[in-house]
Amino acid sequence: MLRRVVITGMGGLTALGHDWTVIRGNLHNRRSGVKYMEEWSGFKDINTRLAAPVAAFDLPSQYNRKTMRSMGPVAILSTRATELALENAGLLGAPILTSGSTGIAYGACAGSAEPVIAFGHMAKTGSLHGVTSNTYMQMMSHTGAVNISLFFGITGRIIPSSSACTSGSQAIGFAYETIKFGKQVVMIAGGAEELSLGPSAVFDTLFAASTRNDAPGTTPRPFDRDRDGLVVGEGAATLILEELEHARQRGATIYAEIVGFGCNADGSHMTQPNTSAIAKVMQLALEDAALSSQAIGYVNAHATGTKLGDVAESVATHEVLGSRMPISSLKSYFGHTLGACGSLEAWLTIEMMRDNWFAPTMNLDNLDPECAELDYLTGNGRNFEVEYVMSNNFAFGGINTTLIFRRWGS
Amino acid sequence: MDKQDIFKTLKDTLVEQFELDPAKITPEARLSEDLDLDSIDAVDLVLKLQEITGRKVSPEQFREVRTVGDVQTVIEQIMAVNK
């Protein structure tokens, strides 16, 4: 028997605040999290100086030497975001977490960057200086997932979903399927990204990073004619997924239901987006949800602000959902949070659906004529009520994901 | 380095590396039961001692270590080897 899967907790750490009330205020005021990175000025070969770092956050006393020794920044972000989500779900300290019925699906582009330097030093010099018992634990790709497990005593299955920019969305999708097929009752799902120069340098090399260094608030510009690339962001977001009957029995607040997930690969190019594969993934999710395209009321776009990506996505969205489709991109506020964006955007899309207000794409002043016809939200955003929302994400290697969420209580 | 210097260095290292209360660090203090250090911490302690002394600690030397005093004995041994 297939189970229904609902979201009963959401939380995160972002460039624009760490709870929906604060973030909503910043979205309404069209505040950007993008900053000029003074500390990057020494890296002469890199053109971009822009990033959207996470806003300062406090760690409670349970974050001590022993609980944090295996954590680099990305694991700290993952763990704290999860704690906020579990608290929101009313599940902090609940027996279900340690019972084996709760699992974790979590990812990031990679583990922490700092330990890589120690191993690089070793490879070059033969010296183990700087390598400790935890250096590898902080560097490994599933560092976030297993640090969450240790911190909260989670004993169910662990699904590392480190797939660059679909890490967070795959985590939610795989967690949804895990509960749907009865393998777990609760799943902690999300993604995180710590800020380091590496990813910015990668996009810089591909000429896909924005270099509007003297005007941080005006970039990235998803779908805009004058966009010049993406800005790397930092953050983490966790959703708590729960089997519907379990959530009902404990009287949990239900924020939304996950009704569809699609995941595919284009099998054709490492970095170039593929319109037909993107269209296909949206269709897969619609089929999974047993919905027609007409049912979808809003699309949260991946739209990072690159020339190729935005066009391919808009054409695919138009092909599947038609020109009437309201669409916006949150990356104009938070930058591209890579491993975190899938879960961060899922969280905020659900919050916007609950608020009946959808944020506009900031900096979208003149639509790129190559982008397909869609109902691009600009200005002050828009108030409207929808039954279903879709969130799309795409990653290097040609991975595509689509998630569909249903309003709860309607 | 005499015995007292070694103990002081060891104590400072334990306090700094593992955020321990200096008053708890006595020669009799047991690493696991009294100071709440585990096998992962022991590895990092060995790495730190190697860094400070510039000498290699063999796994055999550290196997029987239970107390702060035992650690001191190991340091004295490795320091004496190349005296």
Interface residues (C-beta under 8 A of the other chain):
Chain A: N64 R65 K66 R69 L128 H129 V131 T132 S133 N134
Chain B: F18 E19 D36 I40 D41 V43 D44 L47 E51
